[in-house]
Amino acid sequence: MVHLSRKFTKIPLNFIPKQFLKYQQQQQVPPQITQPFIPFSELQNQRSLLESELISALNGCTSLTQIQQIHARILRKGLEQCCYIITKLVRNLTKIEIPMDSYAKLVFNQVKYPNPFLWTALIRGYCLQGLVSESVFVYISMRKENTLPVSFTFSALFKACSTVLDVNLGRQIHAQTVLIGGFDNDLYVKNSLIEMYVKLGFLECGRKVFAELPERDLISWTELIVAYAKVGDMESAGELFGQLPLKDMVAWTAMVTGYAQNAKPREALELFERMQNEGVKTDEVTLVGVISACAQLGAAKYSNWIRAIVENLGIDPTRCVVVGSALIDMYSKCGNVEDAYKVFEAMEERNVFSYSSMIAGFAMHGRAYAALNLFHEMVNMGIKPNRVTFIAVLTACSHSRMVEQGRQIFASMEEKFGISAGVDHYACMVDLLGRAGLLEDALKLVETMPIEPNGGVWGALLGSCRTYSNPDIAQIAAKHLFELEPNAIGNYILLSNIYASAGRWNDVSMVRKLMREKGLRKNPGCSWLEVKKGVIEEFFAGDMTHPRSGEMKQVLEHLLNRLKATGYKPNTNSVAYDVNDEEKRRILITHSEKLALAFGLLSINADCPIRIMKNIRMCEDCHSFMCGVSQITGRVVIVRDNLRFHHFLDGKCSCGNFW
């Protein structure tokens, strides 16, 4: 605990600048000389000039030695009681991270009558060094000395409460602003208070402070908009944004980024278009948010539009790593990994983020060898991979059954790069082993991993059990998943299908009964594709209300008849509902990606690929259907589900039927 003695502890000799000690030793008693009379106003001017000079000198200090030299001048000039200068000295000591107790506190203790700003400088210093209890003690001492705090005092304390995640302390300091009074209309204090509450997860408290403000500025509004966006409440964020009288770039960016981060890409792009039309300035942060939205939507129209905006703003993605990396991610997720690689190749500067984005792009398109080559190039260039890099490269190995390479890379994480594997890396390894049919090895890895496995780890194991029809290990994985994710219907469907494949119909009935009892319903599959003039058409499973539904139905029936002639049979195990086979076949033919495919065949030129985006994993039946259609029509069909890209051509898929 800091000790603030008002007896003014004497500074030890080893802390007094040597220049001042030398000066003292050289002083001689001067002869009595008659000093010329200097008017008081002139003396005041001289003092003001000296203070300004010392403050300017302190502003230029970057080391302890330099500060000590200025401190010596302060002492020589007799200004050690000047709160204005000593405040600046304490702030500079804090800036270069000199421990408070070793210098700043000792200097403070020499000042007989510290003003509120000097007290605040000491409080702020302790806060910035993480010594919150010490900063609170200084505040208590300040109040005991009957010194009133200023706005900066409270803002420093509120930031400290956010740092140590102590809302109770924050509430006590909030109470101080009320008890002392005079801060009701202080926007600086109120904005700091709102920031503290939202950072500590008490959003409604922050909203209440906001509601009580007689006047608000852009910071007040934006603080809450960002907070609502972070918790996914875009409705409340949008409501506040709509009420905001004057919207600056920060507020617009908060909304665009919020929509993008909460899987609302259309809203993000529409808002960004409004932002452009209103002539609001755009920076790199805004662009990264809107590029992310474009990547989620996967539409070429928007990707080309965004690229044009980037170039018109004079931002060169070959030199700006942040924007360049975002563009790589966008092109990859829009199904154009070749354009992504062109951006990557043209970049003059590449870092771990640009490499990781490109490796992830290759991985999601099933180009494992390209991903691995890039990973090794990155390491040889002396760029240390991070956690995201390893997830990307392990995913590439998993999608291509490169078991040994994956094992080596996983082992190198800690051995070579000092990165401990996280739960997502273990999920990748379980997926890798499971996809290769090494289910026992995968189960052993889950049971021996040093951290608690999550739903992603057990889900990877369950998915592999579906591929290799292993109901026993599936039952183990499902048991854990039902505890971790009790309402995730996909896990129940997978287990039911695994039991069905093994002919364990009693178990199938048990799982379906469990689904009915829980009232679980499958999330509707949604697929969309871009057609002429960049128009995006959206389709939901079983929804035949589209204006061209009649034509789409005819196309699907025609395709189905042709495929049956080649040996295709609908995979009714892909339907989770307990209905007869005829109804299952009707459900299958109206899956959202099939509806999108039919519309694409009607609307997209034969020499252009049909690019379909889907919100959930593609079922086995739709995968077989797409393979067959690509063979009988000669069309290139590209489907992006929530796991990866599937490139269908001549009856084959880029995943090798391994997804």
Secondary structure, 3 states (H helix, E strand, C coil): CCCCCCCCCCCCHHHCCHHHHHHHHHCCCCCCCCCCCCCHHHHHHHHHHHHHHHHHHHHCCCCHHHHHHHHHHHHHCCCCCCHHHHHHHHHHHHHCCCCHHHCHHHHHHCCCCCCHHHHHHHHHHHHHCCCHHHHHHHHHHHHHCCCCCCHHHHHHHHHHHHHCCCHHHHHHHHHHHHHHCCCCCCHHHHHHHHHHHHHCCCHHHHHHHHHCCCCCCHHHHHHHHHHHHHCCCHHHHHHHHHHCCCCCHHHHHHHHHHHHHCCCHHHHHHHHHHHHHCCCCCCHHHHHHHHHHHHHHCCHHHHHHHHHHHHHCCCCCCCCHHHHHHHHHHHHHCCCHHHHHHHHHHCCCCCHHHHHHHHHHHHHCCCHHHHHHHHHHHHHCCCCCCHHHHHHHHHHHHHCCCHHHHHHHHHHHHHHHCCCCCHHHHHHHHHHHHHCCCHHHHHHHHHHCCCCCCHHHHHHHHHHHHHCCCHHHHHHHHHHHHHHCCCCHHHHHHHHHHHHHCCCHHHHHHHHHHHHHHCCCCCCCEEEEECHHHCEEEEECCCCCCCCHHHHHHHHHHHHHHHHHCCCCCCHHHCCCCCCHHHHHHHHHCCHHHHHHHHHHHHCCCCCCEEEEECCCCCHHHHHHHHHHHHHHCCCEEEECCCCEEEEECCEECCCCCC
